[in-house]
């Protein structure tokens, strides 16, 4: 039987900040995030030294493409620059595009499940505001097959997820106005939720249903197919830290009330978007491997969608959140608009999605999004989400994708019972 993996705590930086304008580098970002995460979890640097002397602690760093944005690799080793307590601590970098910190979480939990470590420090981060949006969009094109889907294409990912919207319209024969209005409502929900989150990038921004619907205008220009600015997540600087511990650690320290990772799923779809669409021909789901990752997490946890109280999903674009609605099992495939129109996924609905604001509202520092989602599930289950707390949360689920839903990671976090 696998060991339980507990979430002890963590922290997120303010995603509104521009660290380059502040004259601060990745060391400052990491030092702040880790120090705040330790404080929240009740951990000290001396604890790290003590655990390392017993070979019971390791660090797991999630980052997508610092080699481009900040001209640096070998990122796991840089934790030694944060504090001398990290000298000698095993540490490595994990990468899977926008799911990079989910891979780090997966590796961390595996080491605890096998009994190798009692503490795993996971930090996801990205500094993206070091270049302009055109160059940044080109860098992010490496999350797709760059030579075939990214090179010499302006803003390749808006175009890919615009194609996802087109493919859903074609596959399900949904009324176009109905689906596009649902995407506009998804945007508004996420922007509205972000206003409740004091660390969200767009908490001071404005977005109305009228503006989100009026695509192709001067204030809401199209960026990829039918998708406009209002349908897009943000270019963001930030980091998120989560600290995972073993049941042995919990018992030794007399800790109570911490949630556990109840289930997870990890599936990889074909790399090319065209191959993904060909692969879904025999499935009801537009993204069948995303759906399978969700099913794997449900099966491992022994839970169903009926047991889930809150959802954090990868809304890099409104079309990706729309596809996630049926992948979670909230509606049948092709009926996702029903969950939007009925208010089911609104903050005060029965199955709220992205109370944090998601990637559209909270922000999307790509290497940090998975760890940020896990941290937000921790907050929801422990009742510490503040202004964006959902009532009576016992279990939450997150979906973090890399590329055009190539890498699919799902984690379920819930009360230990």
C-alpha positions as CSV (number, residue, x, y, z in Angstrom):
1,X,0.0,0.0,0.0
2,X,1.4,3.4,-1.0
3,X,2.2,6.0,1.7
4,X,-0.2,8.9,2.1
5,X,1.1,12.2,0.8
6,X,0.1,15.3,2.9
7,X,0.2,18.9,1.8
8,X,1.7,20.8,4.7
9,X,1.3,24.3,3.2
10,X,2.9,26.7,0.7
11,X,2.8,30.1,-0.9
12,X,2.3,32.0,-4.1
13,X,3.9,35.3,-5.1
14,X,1.8,38.2,-6.3
15,X,1.2,37.4,-9.9
16,X,0.6,41.1,-10.7
17,X,4.3,42.0,-10.2
18,X,6.9,42.5,-12.9
19,X,10.1,41.4,-11.4
20,X,12.3,42.8,-14.2
21,X,10.9,46.3,-13.6
22,X,11.6,45.8,-9.9
23,X,15.2,45.0,-10.8
24,X,14.9,41.5,-9.3
25,X,16.0,38.2,-10.7
26,X,15.0,34.6,-10.3
27,X,17.0,34.3,-7.0
28,X,14.9,37.1,-5.5
29,X,11.7,35.4,-6.8
30,X,12.7,32.0,-5.4
31,X,13.9,33.3,-2.1
32,X,10.6,35.1,-1.5
33,X,8.4,32.3,-2.6
34,X,10.3,29.6,-0.5
35,X,10.5,31.8,2.6
36,X,6.8,32.5,2.5
37,X,6.0,28.9,1.8
38,X,8.1,27.8,4.8
39,X,6.3,30.3,7.0
40,X,2.9,29.1,5.9
41,X,3.8,25.5,6.5
42,X,5.6,26.0,9.8
43,X,8.9,24.9,8.4
44,X,12.4,26.5,9.0
45,X,15.7,26.3,7.2
46,X,17.0,24.5,10.2
47,X,14.4,21.8,9.7
48,X,15.8,21.4,6.2
49,X,19.3,20.9,7.6
50,X,18.1,18.4,10.1
51,X,16.1,16.4,7.5
52,X,19.0,16.5,5.1
53,X,21.3,15.0,7.7
54,X,19.0,12.1,7.8
55,X,18.6,12.1,3.9
56,X,14.9,12.6,4.3
57,X,14.3,15.8,2.2
58,X,14.5,16.7,-1.5
59,X,13.6,19.6,-3.7
60,X,11.7,19.5,-7.0
61,X,11.7,22.5,-9.4
62,X,9.2,23.0,-12.1
63,X,10.1,25.4,-15.0
64,X,9.4,25.4,-18.7
65,X,11.8,27.5,-20.5
66,X,14.1,29.7,-18.4
67,X,16.8,28.9,-21.0
68,X,15.0,31.4,-23.3
69,X,13.3,33.9,-20.9
70,X,16.3,34.4,-18.5
71,X,19.2,32.6,-20.3
72,X,19.6,30.0,-17.6
73,X,19.5,26.2,-17.2
74,X,20.5,23.8,-14.4
75,X,17.7,25.3,-12.4
76,X,17.5,22.7,-9.6
77,X,21.0,23.7,-8.3
78,X,20.0,27.3,-7.9
79,X,18.2,26.6,-4.6
80,X,21.6,26.5,-3.1
81,X,21.7,30.3,-3.8
82,X,18.6,30.8,-1.8
83,X,20.0,29.6,1.5
84,X,23.0,27.5,2.7
85,X,20.5,25.1,4.2
86,X,20.0,23.7,0.7
87,X,23.6,22.7,0.4
88,X,23.7,18.9,-0.2
89,X,19.9,18.6,-0.6
90,X,18.9,16.5,-3.6
91,X,17.3,19.0,-6.1
92,X,16.4,18.8,-9.8
93,X,14.4,20.6,-12.5
94,X,11.3,19.0,-14.1
95,X,9.8,20.1,-17.4
96,X,6.6,19.4,-19.4
97,X,5.7,22.8,-20.9
98,X,2.8,24.4,-18.9
99,X,2.5,21.2,-16.8
100,X,6.1,21.5,-15.6
101,X,5.4,21.9,-11.9
102,X,2.8,19.1,-12.0
103,X,5.6,16.8,-13.2
104,X,7.6,18.1,-10.2
105,X,4.7,17.4,-7.9
106,X,4.3,13.9,-9.3
107,X,8.0,13.1,-8.8
108,X,7.9,14.5,-5.3
109,X,4.8,12.5,-4.2
110,X,6.4,9.4,-5.7
111,X,9.4,9.8,-3.5
112,X,7.3,10.1,-0.4
113,X,5.0,7.2,-1.4
114,X,8.0,4.9,-1.7
115,X,9.3,6.1,1.7
116,X,12.5,7.7,0.4
117,X,11.8,11.1,1.9
118,X,9.6,12.6,4.6
119,X,9.5,16.1,3.0
120,X,9.5,17.2,-0.6
121,X,9.7,20.9,-1.4
122,X,8.1,21.7,-4.8
123,X,8.6,25.1,-6.4
124,X,7.2,26.1,-9.8
125,X,8.3,29.3,-11.4
126,X,8.6,31.3,-14.6
127,X,9.8,34.9,-15.3
128,X,8.1,35.8,-18.6
129,X,8.1,39.6,-18.7
130,X,11.8,39.8,-19.7
131,X,10.8,40.1,-23.4
132,X,7.9,41.5,-25.4
133,X,4.8,39.5,-26.1
134,X,5.8,38.6,-29.7
135,X,9.1,37.1,-28.6
136,X,7.5,35.5,-25.6
137,X,4.9,33.9,-27.8
138,X,7.6,32.5,-30.0
139,X,9.4,31.1,-27.0
140,X,6.2,29.4,-25.8
141,X,5.8,27.9,-29.2
142,X,8.4,25.3,-28.0
143,X,5.5,23.7,-26.0
144,X,4.2,22.6,-29.4
145,X,6.3,20.9,-32.1
146,X,8.2,24.1,-32.8
147,X,9.4,23.3,-36.4
148,X,5.8,22.3,-37.5
149,X,3.5,24.4,-35.3
150,X,5.5,27.3,-33.8
151,X,8.3,28.5,-36.0
152,X,7.7,31.8,-37.9
153,X,4.1,31.9,-36.6
154,X,3.0,34.9,-34.6
155,X,1.3,33.8,-31.3
156,X,1.1,30.1,-32.1
157,X,-0.8,29.0,-29.1
158,X,-3.8,31.3,-29.6
159,X,-4.1,29.9,-33.0
160,X,-3.9,26.3,-31.8
161,X,-6.6,26.8,-29.1
162,X,-8.6,28.8,-31.7
163,X,-8.5,25.7,-33.7
164,X,-9.7,23.7,-30.7
165,X,-12.8,25.9,-30.6
166,X,-13.4,25.3,-34.3
167,X,-13.0,21.5,-33.9
168,X,-15.5,21.4,-31.0
169,X,-18.0,23.3,-33.2
170,X,-17.5,20.8,-36.0
171,X,-17.4,17.6,-33.8
172,X,-20.5,18.5,-31.8
173,X,-22.4,20.6,-34.3
174,X,-23.1,23.1,-31.5
175,X,-24.7,26.4,-32.4
176,X,-21.7,28.7,-32.9
177,X,-23.3,31.8,-31.1
178,X,-24.2,29.6,-28.2
179,X,-20.7,28.2,-27.7
180,X,-18.9,31.5,-28.3
181,X,-21.3,33.2,-25.8
182,X,-20.4,30.4,-23.3
183,X,-16.7,31.1,-23.8
184,X,-17.4,34.8,-23.1
185,X,-19.1,33.9,-19.9
186,X,-16.2,31.7,-18.9
187,X,-13.9,34.7,-19.4
188,X,-16.1,36.9,-17.3
189,X,-16.4,34.3,-14.5
190,X,-12.6,34.0,-14.3
191,X,-12.0,37.8,-14.3
192,X,-14.7,38.2,-11.6
193,X,-13.2,35.5,-9.5
194,X,-9.8,37.1,-9.7
195,X,-11.2,40.2,-8.0
196,X,-11.6,38.1,-4.9
197,X,-8.0,36.9,-5.0
198,X,-5.4,39.4,-3.6
199,X,-2.6,37.7,-5.5
200,X,-4.3,37.6,-8.9
201,X,-2.8,39.4,-11.8
202,X,-6.0,40.8,-13.1
203,X,-7.7,41.7,-9.8
204,X,-7.8,45.4,-10.9
205,X,-8.8,44.7,-14.5
206,X,-12.2,45.2,-16.1
207,X,-14.1,42.6,-18.1
208,X,-17.8,42.6,-18.9
209,X,-19.9,40.1,-20.8
210,X,-20.5,42.7,-23.5
211,X,-16.8,43.2,-24.0
212,X,-16.0,39.5,-24.0
213,X,-18.8,38.8,-26.6
214,X,-17.7,41.6,-28.9
215,X,-14.7,39.9,-30.4
216,X,-12.8,41.4,-33.3
217,X,-13.2,45.0,-32.0
218,X,-10.6,47.6,-31.2
219,X,-10.8,46.8,-27.5
220,X,-11.0,43.0,-27.9
221,X,-9.1,42.1,-31.1
222,X,-9.0,38.5,-32.4
223,X,-5.7,36.7,-31.7
224,X,-6.4,33.2,-33.0
225,X,-9.3,32.0,-35.1
226,X,-12.5,32.9,-33.3
227,X,-10.7,33.7,-30.0
228,X,-9.9,37.2,-28.9
229,X,-7.9,38.9,-26.1
230,X,-10.7,38.2,-23.6
231,X,-10.3,34.5,-24.2
232,X,-6.6,34.4,-23.4
233,X,-4.6,33.8,-20.2
234,X,-1.9,36.2,-19.2
235,X,1.9,36.7,-19.6
236,X,2.9,36.4,-16.0
237,X,5.9,36.4,-13.6
238,X,5.5,34.3,-10.6
239,X,6.3,31.3,-8.4
240,X,4.3,28.9,-6.2
241,X,5.6,26.6,-3.6
242,X,4.0,23.5,-2.0
243,X,5.5,21.4,0.7
244,X,4.6,17.7,0.7
245,X,5.2,15.4,3.7
246,X,4.8,11.8,4.7
247,X,2.4,10.4,7.3
248,X,5.5,9.7,9.4
249,X,6.3,13.4,9.4
250,X,2.7,14.3,10.3
251,X,2.7,11.8,13.2
252,X,6.1,12.8,14.5
253,X,5.1,16.4,14.7
254,X,1.6,15.9,16.0
255,X,0.1,17.8,13.0
256,X,-3.7,17.5,12.3
257,X,-6.1,18.7,9.7
258,X,-3.8,18.7,6.6
259,X,-5.3,17.4,3.3
260,X,-3.8,14.6,1.3
261,X,-3.4,13.9,-2.4
262,X,-6.1,11.3,-3.0
263,X,-5.6,10.5,-6.6
264,X,-3.8,11.5,-9.7
265,X,-3.8,10.9,-13.4
266,X,-1.1,11.5,-16.1
267,X,-1.7,10.8,-19.8
268,X,0.2,12.0,-22.9
269,X,-1.6,12.7,-26.2
270,X,0.0,13.0,-29.6
271,X,2.3,16.0,-30.0
272,X,0.8,17.5,-33.1
273,X,-2.7,19.1,-32.9
274,X,-3.8,17.5,-36.2
275,X,-2.9,14.1,-34.8
276,X,-4.9,14.8,-31.6
277,X,-7.9,15.6,-33.7
278,X,-7.5,12.4,-35.7
279,X,-7.0,10.4,-32.5
280,X,-10.4,11.6,-31.1
281,X,-12.4,10.3,-34.0
282,X,-13.4,7.2,-32.0
283,X,-14.2,9.0,-28.8
284,X,-17.1,11.2,-27.7
285,X,-14.5,13.5,-26.1
286,X,-12.6,16.2,-28.1
287,X,-9.5,15.5,-25.8
288,X,-9.9,11.8,-24.9
289,X,-6.5,11.5,-23.1
290,X,-7.4,14.5,-20.9
291,X,-10.6,12.7,-20.0
292,X,-8.7,9.5,-19.3
293,X,-6.3,11.4,-16.9
294,X,-9.4,12.6,-15.0
295,X,-10.9,9.1,-14.9
296,X,-7.5,7.7,-13.6
297,X,-7.6,10.2,-10.8
298,X,-11.2,9.4,-9.9
299,X,-10.5,5.7,-10.0
300,X,-7.5,6.0,-7.8
301,X,-9.2,8.2,-5.2
302,X,-12.5,6.2,-5.2
303,X,-14.3,9.4,-5.8
304,X,-16.6,10.6,-8.6
305,X,-17.5,14.0,-9.9
306,X,-20.4,14.1,-7.4
307,X,-17.8,14.1,-4.6
308,X,-15.9,17.1,-5.9
309,X,-16.7,20.5,-4.5
310,X,-14.3,22.7,-6.3
311,X,-12.3,22.6,-9.6
312,X,-9.1,24.3,-10.7
313,X,-8.5,23.9,-14.4
314,X,-6.1,25.0,-17.1
315,X,-7.9,27.9,-18.8
316,X,-4.9,29.0,-20.9
317,X,-7.8,29.9,-23.3
318,X,-11.5,29.8,-22.7
319,X,-11.7,26.9,-25.2
320,X,-9.5,24.7,-23.0
321,X,-11.7,25.4,-20.0
322,X,-14.8,24.6,-22.1
323,X,-13.3,21.2,-23.1
324,X,-12.4,20.5,-19.5
325,X,-16.1,20.8,-18.4
326,X,-17.0,17.5,-20.0
327,X,-13.6,16.0,-19.2
328,X,-14.4,16.4,-15.5
329,X,-17.8,14.8,-16.1
330,X,-19.8,17.9,-15.3
331,X,-21.8,17.5,-18.6
332,X,-21.9,15.1,-21.5
333,X,-19.4,15.9,-24.3
334,X,-20.9,18.6,-26.6
335,X,-23.1,20.0,-23.8
336,X,-20.5,22.0,-22.0
337,X,-22.5,25.2,-22.6
338,X,-25.2,23.9,-20.2
339,X,-22.8,24.1,-17.2
340,X,-22.0,27.7,-18.1
341,X,-25.5,28.9,-18.9
342,X,-27.0,27.3,-15.7
343,X,-24.5,28.9,-13.4
344,X,-23.2,25.5,-12.3
345,X,-19.5,26.5,-12.6
346,X,-19.9,30.1,-11.3
347,X,-18.4,31.0,-7.9
348,X,-21.7,30.5,-6.2
349,X,-22.7,27.5,-8.3
350,X,-22.7,23.9,-7.1
351,X,-19.5,23.1,-9.0
352,X,-17.4,26.2,-9.1
353,X,-14.4,26.3,-11.5
354,X,-11.4,28.5,-10.9
355,X,-12.5,30.4,-7.8
356,X,-8.9,31.7,-7.8
357,X,-9.4,33.3,-11.2
358,X,-7.6,30.5,-13.0
359,X,-4.9,31.3,-15.6
360,X,-7.1,34.0,-17.3
361,X,-7.7,35.8,-14.0
362,X,-5.0,34.8,-11.6
363,X,-2.2,34.6,-14.1
364,X,-0.1,32.0,-16.0
365,X,3.6,31.9,-15.1
366,X,3.8,28.6,-17.1
367,X,6.2,26.7,-14.9
368,X,4.2,27.7,-11.8
369,X,0.6,27.0,-12.8
370,X,0.5,23.3,-11.6
371,X,1.9,24.1,-8.2
372,X,-0.3,27.1,-7.9
373,X,-3.4,25.0,-8.6
374,X,-2.4,22.4,-6.0
375,X,-1.8,25.2,-3.5
376,X,-5.3,26.6,-4.2
377,X,-6.8,23.2,-3.7
378,X,-5.0,23.0,-0.3
379,X,-6.4,26.4,0.6
380,X,-9.9,25.4,-0.4
381,X,-9.9,22.1,1.6
382,X,-8.4,23.8,4.7
383,X,-10.7,26.8,4.5
384,X,-7.9,29.3,4.1
385,X,-8.7,30.8,0.7
386,X,-9.9,34.0,2.2
387,X,-12.1,36.1,-0.2
388,X,-12.4,33.3,-2.7
389,X,-13.2,30.5,-0.3
390,X,-15.9,28.1,-1.5
391,X,-18.2,26.8,1.2
392,X,-17.9,23.3,2.6
393,X,-15.0,22.0,0.5
394,X,-14.0,18.4,1.3
395,X,-12.5,17.5,-2.1
396,X,-11.1,19.4,-5.0
397,X,-9.7,18.5,-8.4
398,X,-7.2,20.2,-10.7
399,X,-6.3,19.7,-14.4
400,X,-3.0,21.1,-15.6
401,X,-2.1,20.6,-19.3
402,X,1.1,21.1,-21.3
403,X,1.2,22.2,-24.9
404,X,-2.1,21.8,-26.8
405,X,-3.3,19.3,-24.2
406,X,-0.3,17.0,-25.0
407,X,0.7,16.4,-21.3
408,X,-2.3,16.0,-19.0
409,X,-2.0,16.0,-15.2
410,X,-4.9,15.7,-12.8
411,X,-4.7,15.7,-9.0
412,X,-7.4,15.3,-6.4
413,X,-6.9,16.8,-3.0
414,X,-9.2,16.1,-0.1
415,X,-9.6,15.8,3.7
416,X,-7.8,12.9,5.3
417,X,-10.5,10.5,6.3
